[in-house]
Amino acid sequence: MSTTFGKPADVYLTIGLQRFAEQPKYTEVNPGQDALLVCKVIDKRGVCSWQKDNKPVGIYPKKYEWASQYGIGQTAHVGGDCSLWVRAAQLEFDDGLWECQVTASDFTTQDALTSQPVRLVVRVPPQRPRLEHEGVHVPPGHNVTVDSGAVATVKCVSHYGNPPAQLKWYLGEQEISPIHPQTNSTEPDNPRTWSAASVVQIPANKERHGTVLKCLALHESYSARSVAVEARLDVKCKYDGTFKVLHDAPTVRMLGAPQIDLEEGKDSLILRCVADANPPASIVWRRAGRSEIASLQESLQLRPVGRRDAGLYTCQAQNSVGTSDTMSVQLDVKYAPKILSAGPDRLTTAPLFSPAAFECVAEGNPTPTYKWVQRISTQGKPFLDRGRESRLVIDNVTYDYQGEYECRATNFINGQERTATSDPIALQVVGAPQVLRTTSGGVAGHSVSVKKGDSATLSLIVCADPRPRHVAWEWGSLRLEAGSGIGRYRVDDVTQDSREDCYLATLHIDDADLQDQRPYYLVVENERGTDRHAISLRVEGMFSVEPLELSYLLGIAGGCLAAFLILICLCIYAVRARKCCFRNRNNYKTSEKDSEKADLKSRSDSTSVPPLDSIYTTPTGFHHHHHHPHHAAHHPHQNGTPGSPEAMKVRMAAMILQPPTRV
């Protein structure tokens, strides 16, 4: 097996060659700040080092230090991290191109590494940019004069910056592009700093006369991140074949008109009246309805705006040639609501069932909307809406309306809600007692349900001013006063409710039974009257009894079904028996019937009695004890098989007509 420096060759094959995990990147830093140049190597076995501008850099405490060192002052790097700290960066020492290098694992492997050169930039703020027209410097606030129809070539230059400033152009409020990208070059007298240059070409015409040309330099070292330089275009027009300065009446443009609502005390406004005139024109700002001049400057500033600033503003320009048309803008200043009055008084007393009214007056722009709310003690809902108008009218005052009220005035400014709230106004209700028909949660409390054997608690709230002098519960023939009890029934003394002048009356029923299921009446009385209201108790049977009741129902249903089947069987039997009787009746002989009728007639003739057909029944309690022998002999069939029903009637009649025996 071959070896390299005493190590097996396959060890290096297993470990692999050195390679970069992360190389240094372009970095900017302000003077005096620390910069970290990152360099990490995989499978590092060589030695790390750094170069700046192709020259080796040593490791010096508090200046150049390994990022992975164990402690301050230690010069060795750890593992594959070759990152370097540049402490307190300075332009003359640290600005330049940096490289991270790693020596080879051994002289035969040849896996030495060198990163791509990257720039560490120590920032230097550039000088204020300057404008040049035809190679001549244009001081700030001066004009760039150009003939109408010609092209104005203007250059913007920024010197001694590191890195170079970024330049942008604006004509009026619109960004324009240079004729070619900006050029950056090092300064001859300070090669570590840069100058930036950008050139624009602007066709000159009458419409662009007076337009502001602006060059904006952007750099991270500027306190505001940017610095601008401006100049106005002064366009000369051709007149009588020669270029002369155009003398004309001014025209004006208004800039800065508000696009959103202006809110009092929060927003500021700057209006500009830009005049296109040659010779220059003077500007006059006026406000409609006032004789004094608002401003003689190009800009009208309102810092901050107030409601007194609202109105119609006009601007006009004038020079020796003439006067411009008038430009105008209407300012509408918004402001949040403010309650001016709410009443009529802080405390209002109203008799029960009488009307009451409150009035609220507020100012605001836009005009506010109103809402009246009543403070209540219900958890989760501290307020109850009572009205949506400036005037709140309560037609029928009850104790539900007693309490404190607030008026809320609301408007919206730029989509945000603004609200003002009045001081609380109290409504005091006096009158006869009133048992509230709803619970404190606003739910009707007309019934209570409990299971059989449980304790039941019936509670109602009663309001009264003055305080109730008699409170009692009534049911059936019983009446219990507050603070008393009898058997399973007990009435508590009334207690103060959370609402003013309202009290809680409670009836307790122990071991509730089905016979307790009924309405219970609360009767309340004070000096001004009485009130009476019922609450019902419903007692439910125990759950264990329900299966037994179901079995009873099933037994009753089964019994009814069995009785119904027996009844059907009896009917069938009766029908069959009747058919049998009718069959025997048809077998009765007609001759026997005729014989019985003849015998009966002979008897009737001898006794002179009413016709046989008129007598068929025997009086109650009448019995015959004497019989004649010849009757039996004459009617032998009487001792035989019974005959038909008609024959039975005839025999009965003969017995009745038989003369009584005399002694």
Summary of the structure (lengths in Angstrom):
residues: 663
radius of gyration: 60.4
end to end distance: 172.7
largest distance: 187.1
contacts: 1875
relative contact order: 0.05
helix: 17%
strand: 46%
